[in-house]
Amino acid sequence: SVLVRGGNIIAEGAHKKFGNSHGERELLEKFEQKIDTKDVLFVNLEPCCHQGKTPACTDIILERGIKNVVFGMFDPDPRVSGQGIKKLRDNGVKIFGPVMRAECETFNRGFVSVRTKSQPFITLKQARTKSGEVSNADGSPLKITSEEQDVWSHTNLRFPADGIVSGVGTIISDDPSLNTRFVQKNALQREVPEPYRIILDPEGKIPLNAKVLTDGNQARTIVIVSEKAEKDVQTKIQSTGVMVMTCEANGDMFDLQALFQILITPNGDYNGLTSLLVEGGKRTWESFKKSGFVDEEVTLIGK
């Protein structure tokens, strides 16, 4: 959310965390100057008009005397869905929009996916050599991407995602960190936590010395097990400081729709996820590929 006066941005706000003020409310709560009748408030998503975790943004817009609002897209949430714009317009606010709707829908694609499809936005990523290999012939790890490609994928795929998905086989064979270490974060980005590491582990086979369980960022790791994982195994995994969630499985593969419901649903300090980057390994990648749930696919071609 930005406030513009005479062609210049004079204030900005953003919804930084689930439960925090939305962009419009954050901007107007910290902006202490008097609002001019010619000021224009720009928002990428229609202002909400209902009481949720925070009060309605339409209320503070009207309270502060904003007379001009430009919005990018309608809110797909049925509690809003045009009603926010109607409330502002009915109270004398000039409304312009939607503008740059496609760009705004891309920016908010995780939120849109959860509200319209009840699943996170799914990006499927694979790295392979020019001849098509994804690992060595014996199945051992094969370094495929260059550092330049790693920087690009961490910046453009990992960092924007709420969660990075990997199968337990990759954890056992590669022991990856699944972090955003190649991203050169700016001051704003440093306020954003690492994506969750989501490990699909039906039987609870993850080694207790795996990096994702011991690197000091365990609170950002979720291990998904099925009911056939022994309770004492689940307890041992949970004792490392990670979250353990149980999900229905079809054989040795999880029911993805059930998995999505678990991941998008807030629970205590866990706020739910709206976007997933699926990295693998091979079985996990193929499972998502065949599911029909993938929204975007990215392939990096290495040496």
ABEGO torsion letter per residue (X at the ends): XBBBBGGBBABBBBBABBGBBBAAAAAAAABABBBBAABBBBBABBBBABBBABBBAAAAAAAAGBABBBBABBBABAABGGAAAAAAAAAGBBBBOBBGAAAAAAAAAAAAAAAAAGBBBBBBBBBBBAAGBABBAAGBBBBABBAAAAAAAAAAAAAABABBBBBAAAAAAAGBAGBAAABBBBAAAAABBBBBBBBBBAAGABBAABAAAAAGAAAABBBBBBAABBAAAAAAAAAAGBBBBBBBBBEABBBAAAAAAAAABBBEABAEBABBBBAOBAAAAAAAAAAGABABBBBBBBX
